[in-house]
Amino acid sequence: MEEFATLSYGGREVRLPVIVGSEGERAIDITRLRERTGLITHDPGFANTGCCRSAITFVDGERGVLRYRGIPVEELAAHSTFKETAFLLVHGRLPSPRELTRFSVLLNDHSLVHEDMKIFYQNFPRSSHPMGILSSMVNALRSFYPELQNLEEEVNVTVTRLLSKVRTMAAMSYKISRGHTVVYPRPDLTYCANFLNMMFSTPVRPYEIDPEVVRALNVFLILHADHEQNCSTAAVRLVGSARVNLYAAISSGIAALWGPLHGGANQAVIEMLAAIRGEAGGVRKALARARDPADPFRLMGFGHRVYKTYDPRAKILKEVVHGLLDRLRLEDPLLDCARELEEAALQDPWFVERRLYPNVDFYSGILLRAIGIPTNMFTVLFAIGRLPGWIAQWKESLEDPEGRLWRPRQIYVGPTERRYVPIEAR
Ligand code: CMC
């Protein structure tokens, strides 16, 4: 039976339809609110605003549940590969063996980057942040790969191109920033192994591919592959709503992800842990600073807009980090520091009251360090992981019959009408 919410305003009652999602989530449909009442809504940070109907990812922040296309992320992390998960997100179902092979062939076919693009990389100052470079280069792809005539072909080819090339471009940017020879993708390697080889192989020292490292990278990327309407995905949808090309929309997502409150937190966590470790009583001081309302300091890798319990991704990553360090016989003092900080924060009433738990970024940096990824590339790895999610969400928004140009309203609080004063009279 259809449900309604009743709004009582100005002596009138307005019935607003209630939309029910497949997991029982309820939303008041305010599409006709302004037309019927003259009112708009005010929701800074959109914490109570659903911007679309989506069949891609389900998050229950109270119970710590995350599913892609209905499949729990724990199952995907245990059994799937990033490539297969990317297919699942973009196409809505797990691929058949044939489809997966075809997808692999396409990814391989599109893995090279136009040679002229190398010059761009060479001309960025060496100190440039790789996220700035990646965002610019992805936007530049449209100039090198013009639009195809057939929309379906355009969507399919562009999607595969992006998934494959972003990985090559990320490794290329790392190599060029170090003054090293670019390593090209190899057709005999899997998605993640190829990336590691492009990052770490040199003409004089071939990279030894360790299946444990490849597996850990797969899990990292799977766990980052989508997270419904987060800041960067909302950016992709918003920019995409102006009907820009996919490269431009993804480039805006990369720019949003760079921020330390979002994907940039994985780099910030490592920097924070190193600072805490270098100081006597560092954990205690960090917690005190985080509690101080006059101090802008925040515990990076802690807290989440949606999760009010342990982030399921952080739980998996914590285990993977331990397993990987053990198997590689590595010790990372930052892991001990992270554990100590987590324990202290989870017992601190201030954090407990605010329901602040480790999020995906808390342990991911330690994993990436163990793999050998430099700190300033951490958020780039997040971007490679999030790419299938951004693409799936962009595709869904294109196909959405309710899809329109995103154009929020505002409540104007500036001066009311006043006269222009000529400069000589000011
Ligand atoms: N350290 C200290 N206090 C915090 C933190 C934190 N990390 N996160 C939230 N709080 C406090 C905040 O000060 C506020 O306290 P009070 O009610 O006394 O003013 C309360 O918790 C609510 O915070 P909020 O800013 O209203 O919460 P939000 O939902 O707007 O912010 C967040 C979510 C992720 C931006 C925030 O938790 C944060 O800044 N975390 C650190 C950065 C981080 O780890 N980001 C990665 C997020 S997960 C991956 C991703 O999205 O990329």
Boltz pocket constraint, residues with backbone or C-beta under 6 A from the ligand:
constraints:
  - pocket:
      binder: B
      contacts: [[A, 45], [A, 230], [A, 260], [A, 261], [A, 262], [A, 263], [A, 264], [A, 265], [A, 290], [A, 291], [A, 297], [A, 298], [A, 299], [A, 300], [A, 301], [A, 302], [A, 303], [A, 304], [A, 305], [A, 306], [A, 354], [A, 356], [A, 359], [A, 360], [A, 361]]
      max_distance: 6.0
